[in-house]
Amino acid sequence: MNKKSRFTILSIAACIFTIVFAAGFAYSISITNASGITSSKVTNKGSENKAVDTKIKKLNSNSYNILVMGDSLARGTGDETNSGFANDFSKLWKSKTKKSIDVTNIAVNGDVSSGLLNIVKSKQTLQYVQDSNMIFISIGGNEIKNFKNSSTVPSAVQTDSLKTVENKYMKNLSDVFKLIRSRNQNSIIVFIGLYNPFGSELTEDKLELLNEWNYKTDQLVSSDDNAIYIPTYDLFKYNSGNYFAADNFHPNSIGYEAISKRMFEALKNYK
């Protein structure tokens, strides 16, 4: 093979590489710019995971629609069966409706109340809210991580700081409820209370703050005539050895199933 032929082959190869690289780079940019919100839609027939596109769409009005929002607990993180309390609950709720049950999960791992509020403000979420029969919310777990603060800051200063976090959380949660009710007055809102994932590592003063946090949340939820608060503190306090996943923060499948059963018991008289 002469030098001219080798040069021609190398030039062609270089062009092909450039085209492939450019296409791959463009594709990576398109992924980076895509929406970070994902939806897991589960029906009685099975499940699928797909990205929520930018087109505003309605849920199937012929189905019993359950919308799940909030943090990793709402997402089902830690459940080795990939079910979570929402899907466990939907299996129990089959006895209450002749419709197929669709579970749309827009929860975000690591989210806090301000993030949830931003999600609820979106047109897509408000459309989901409008078309939902039940709305499950779990939020606050990432905010109470501050309760385990072991810094040398004086306890009085820490308490004031945590109170500020609590007050902001309560305001965000109140705004979330207002937005939901602006689009759907009839949907049942089910709020999952917080448990203590830190066991004896949480000092008495921090436990008192956690209990106050739950109490105020319960009051806010209960002020809505069509909403219900589901406590979980006692479930995990007395079953910590069985209900936690390997990370000792999220529930495992047994823990999620316990939450779903409590939800069903609280809601079984609803139509």
C-alpha positions in Angstrom: 0.0 0.0 0.0 1.5 3.4 -1.1 1.7 6.5 1.1 -1.2 8.2 -0.8 -3.6 5.2 -0.2 -2.6 5.0 3.5 -3.2 8.8 3.9 -6.7 8.5 2.2 -7.7 5.6 4.6 -6.5 7.5 7.7 -8.4 10.6 6.6 -11.6 8.7 6.1 -11.2 7.0 9.5 -10.6 10.4 11.2 -13.8 11.8 9.6 -15.9 8.9 10.8 -14.5 9.2 14.3 -15.3 13.0 14.3 -18.9 12.4 13.2 -19.4 9.7 15.9 -17.9 11.8 18.6 -20.0 14.8 17.7 -23.2 12.8 17.6 -22.4 11.3 21.0 -21.6 14.7 22.5 -24.8 16.2 21.2 -26.8 13.3 22.7 -25.1 13.7 26.0 -26.1 17.4 26.0 -29.7 16.5 25.2 -29.8 14.1 28.2 -28.2 16.8 30.5 -30.9 19.3 29.5 -33.8 16.9 29.9 -36.2 17.1 32.9 -34.9 15.5 36.0 -38.4 14.5 37.2 -39.2 10.8 36.6 -42.5 9.0 36.9 -43.1 5.4 37.9 -46.5 4.3 36.8 -47.8 1.1 38.3 -51.1 -0.6 37.4 -52.7 -3.9 38.5 -51.1 -5.4 35.4 -47.5 -4.5 36.0 -45.2 -1.5 36.0 -43.0 0.7 33.9 -40.6 3.5 34.4 -40.5 6.5 32.0 -39.5 10.1 31.9 -42.3 12.7 32.2 -42.2 14.6 28.9 -42.9 18.3 28.6 -46.4 17.8 27.1 -49.1 18.3 29.7 -51.0 15.1 29.9 -54.0 13.7 31.9 -54.2 10.5 33.8 -56.7 7.9 32.7 -60.1 8.9 34.1 -61.2 5.2 33.9 -58.5 4.2 36.5 -58.3 4.8 40.2 -55.3 7.2 40.2 -52.9 7.5 43.1 -50.3 10.3 42.9 -47.1 9.9 45.1 -44.8 12.8 45.8 -42.1 13.8 48.2 -38.7 12.2 49.1 -36.9 8.9 48.9 -39.4 7.3 51.4 -42.2 8.1 48.9 -40.0 6.7 46.2 -39.5 3.4 48.0 -35.8 3.6 48.5 -34.5 0.7 50.6 -37.2 -1.7 49.5 -35.4 -4.8 48.1 -38.5 -5.7 46.2 -38.8 -2.2 44.6 -42.3 -1.9 45.7 -42.5 0.8 48.4 -45.6 1.7 50.5 -47.6 3.1 47.6 -47.5 -0.1 45.5 -48.0 -2.2 48.6 -51.1 -0.1 49.4 -52.5 -0.3 45.9 -52.5 -4.1 46.2 -54.6 -3.8 49.4 -56.9 -1.2 47.8 -57.9 -3.5 45.0 -60.7 -4.7 47.4 -62.1 -1.2 47.5 -62.5 -0.4 43.8 -63.4 -2.2 40.6 -61.2 0.1 38.6 -57.6 -0.6 37.7 -55.2 1.2 40.0 -52.6 3.5 38.5 -49.8 4.7 40.8 -47.8 7.7 39.4 -44.7 8.4 41.4 -43.0 11.8 41.0 -41.0 11.6 44.3 -37.4 12.7 44.2 -34.6 11.1 46.3 -33.1 13.6 48.7 -35.9 16.2 48.3 -36.9 18.6 51.1 -40.1 20.6 51.5 -38.9 23.6 49.4 -38.1 21.2 46.5 -41.6 19.5 46.8 -43.2 22.9 46.7 -41.4 23.7 43.4 -42.5 20.4 41.9 -46.2 20.9 42.9 -46.1 24.4 41.3 -45.3 22.8 37.9 -48.2 22.5 35.3 -47.5 18.8 34.9 -47.8 18.1 38.6 -51.0 20.2 38.9 -52.5 18.2 36.1 -51.7 15.0 37.9 -53.2 16.5 41.1 -56.4 17.4 39.2 -56.8 13.8 37.9 -55.9 11.9 41.1 -58.2 10.1 43.5 -55.6 9.9 46.2 -52.4 11.8 46.8 -49.6 10.4 49.1 -47.0 12.7 50.5 -43.8 11.9 52.4 -41.5 14.8 53.1 -39.3 16.1 56.0 -37.0 13.1 56.5 -34.0 14.9 54.9 -34.7 18.0 57.0 -34.6 16.1 60.3 -31.2 14.9 59.4 -30.1 18.2 61.0 -31.4 16.8 64.3 -28.4 14.5 64.5 -26.1 17.5 64.5 -23.1 16.7 66.7 -21.3 20.1 66.4 -20.0 22.0 69.3 -22.6 24.8 68.8 -24.4 25.5 72.1 -27.7 23.5 72.3 -29.8 26.7 72.6 -28.4 28.0 69.3 -28.9 24.6 67.7 -32.5 24.5 68.9 -33.2 28.0 67.4 -31.7 26.9 64.1 -33.8 23.7 64.0 -36.9 25.8 64.9 -36.2 27.9 61.8 -36.0 24.8 59.7 -39.2 23.5 61.2 -41.0 26.8 60.6 -39.9 26.9 57.0 -41.0 23.3 56.5 -44.5 24.1 57.9 -44.9 27.1 55.6 -43.9 25.0 52.6 -46.2 22.2 53.5 -49.1 24.6 54.0 -48.4 26.1 50.6 -48.3 22.5 49.1 -51.8 21.8 50.5 -53.1 25.1 49.2 -51.9 24.4 45.7 -53.3 20.9 45.7 -56.7 22.1 46.9 -56.7 24.8 44.2 -56.9 22.1 41.6 -58.6 19.2 43.4 -61.0 19.5 46.4 -62.0 15.9 46.4 -58.8 13.9 46.4 -57.8 12.2 49.6 -54.4 13.5 50.8 -52.5 10.9 52.8 -49.5 12.3 54.7 -46.8 9.9 56.1 -45.5 11.0 59.4 -41.8 10.8 60.4 -40.0 8.2 62.4 -36.7 8.3 64.2 -34.0 6.6 62.1 -31.2 7.4 64.6 -32.3 5.3 67.5 -30.6 6.1 70.8 -28.1 8.4 69.0 -30.8 11.1 69.1 -30.7 13.0 72.4 -33.9 13.6 74.4 -34.1 17.3 73.4 -33.9 16.3 69.7 -36.5 13.7 70.2 -38.7 16.3 71.7 -38.3 18.5 68.6 -39.1 15.5 66.4 -42.3 14.8 68.3 -43.2 18.5 68.1 -42.5 18.4 64.4 -44.9 15.4 63.9 -47.5 17.0 66.2 -47.6 20.3 64.2 -47.6 18.4 60.9 -50.6 16.3 62.2 -52.4 19.5 63.1 -51.9 21.0 59.7 -52.9 17.9 57.9 -56.0 17.4 60.1 -57.2 20.9 59.4 -58.0 19.6 55.9 -61.3 17.8 56.0 -60.2 15.3 53.3 -56.7 14.6 54.5 -55.3 12.0 56.9 -52.0 11.8 58.8 -50.4 8.4 59.2 -48.0 8.1 62.2 -45.0 5.9 61.8 -42.9 6.8 64.8 -44.2 3.9 67.0 -43.8 1.4 64.1 -40.1 1.9 63.8 -39.4 2.6 67.5 -40.6 -0.9 68.4 -39.5 -2.7 65.3 -36.2 -1.1 64.4 -34.4 -4.4 64.1 -36.8 -5.7 61.5 -38.0 -2.6 59.6 -34.8 -0.9 58.5 -32.9 -1.4 55.3 -29.1 -1.9 55.2 -28.5 1.9 55.3 -30.3 2.1 58.7 -32.3 5.1 57.5 -34.9 3.9 55.0 -37.4 1.1 55.6 -36.9 -2.3 54.0 -39.7 -4.2 52.3 -41.2 -5.3 55.7 -41.1 -1.7 57.0 -42.8 -0.4 53.9 -45.4 -3.1 54.1 -46.1 -2.1 57.7 -46.7 1.5 56.6 -49.0 0.4 53.8 -51.1 -1.8 56.2 -51.5 1.1 58.6 -52.5 3.4 55.7 -55.1 0.8 54.6 -56.5 0.4 58.1 -56.9 4.2 58.4 -58.5 4.5 55.0 -60.6 1.4 54.8 -63.9 3.3 55.6 -63.3 5.7 52.8 -65.0 5.0 49.5 
